Amino acid sequence: MNKTKPKHYNSKTYYIGTIAMLLALYLLPAIISPQDSVITQNGVSIVCIFIGCIIGFLTNRDLILTAMCSMGALVLYGIYTPNEVISEFMGMSIIWQVIVLCALCYVIVRDGTGETIARFLLTRKITQKAPILMLIILLAAISVASAFMGVWGALMVFLPLLEGIYDEAGVDHNSNIAKLLSLGAYIVMCTAPIATGSMQAVNLSINQYFVDAAGTNVLGLDFVITAWALLLVFCIVYPLAMQYLFKCDINIFKKIDLRDTLGNENTKLTRRQLYPLIAFLVIAVYSFTASFWPEIGILTGLKELGPVLFITLTLAILTLVRVDGEQIFEPAQAFKEGVNWPIVMAIASMACIGGQLVNDEFGVKAWLSNILGRILGNSNGFVLLVLATILTVVLTNFFSNTATGYVIAALCAAVASPIVATGFNITAVAVAVTMSSQVAFLTFASSGQAAILLNRDNMDNKFIWTKGICVLGIWIIVTVAVCSILAVI
């Protein structure tokens, strides 16, 4: 897993945001009283603390500071005792799961496994059949590779690779076709890591909302199927939209051969790359299928391990593997370089606070359900899916993508129970929210990766705020169509 890239904020923004965060965390719970009989005073405190965390994530972007301050607020207002809040923050199994996944993903990214997979896919003969097919396979290959490389690694590799393809085809970097293809590739690079379900740390925290509120685990195999179906359909629809909606002449790519452009080097996985990849896939298969295993023999014992301990033991085994006498997975290095502590702390705080948001004892879930129920009326899961997707796409382009995902997921989880009772698969909503929260590029404030896209020479405001908005519309339509279909199958 890649480190969170540092951003530079001026001191005024940082301190104003920090003061606003502290006021929400420590002052608002003391001066705001319940205005509805269904929510308790502790419930009001939890809502204020939740808002304070979101303010911190959006403004000062200091995830560790925000998490530590929220711990103090939870104790100050009697939600937890000091021992309980420490236990909840760092003692949850989800936190250890995030840490060990970070360590494993670090090794996969370090060894360039995703890039090798992408080069293998892009140098197949089928990519030369037709320009439209080439673009579909190009986006699909970038998606698969990004799932293993992470967002930052993918951006560093594939945006320059695309520019090389433009040069080979004689495409002007400032043309609409180059801008649109780069934007489409950017979207799949940002969303593909989310599609790995329980293998992605942020998903684990959002899943906890739905488990606590509706008793539904949304990170099963259907999450992965829905997410990858969404990505695949987008990879097909987007080149078609380039050709027929944006009127791009994609036949210009006829004269290039990706096998010549990329060469035949680095198209096969080395043993050093293969073993961590196998470990990743074994963990993924276990996480998605273990609940369906029969209670027989060794399967019973493996099933009882649970995902967290299974991942831990898999990494222990990987530690013993040597290639040419060299240790592939060196724990000290992987845990030191791979673990993203700001993200770990943010997940810990949001999982802890989110669990209390949907705790029936405090009435927050009932209060939110009443408010959203009046807004949605007797709406079904499809309406929630549409509203959640649109709201997520809009908010994530102006605020932190991580914070947006947390907020919308918490609201959806609060009203999930009656929708689940109708037979609607609420996993579709979770997929739409988590994936859409990463489709952020209109402003620099939306995400760190947006800065990389917007700072490229061929990306200008006119394109982003005209055709870029149209691209967001395409994403919303594809997301709603795919998720709504799979939610009722």
Summary of the structure (lengths in Angstrom):
residues: 489
radius of gyration: 22.8
end to end distance: 33.4
largest distance: 69.5
contacts: 1707
relative contact order: 0.14
helix: 76%
strand: 1%
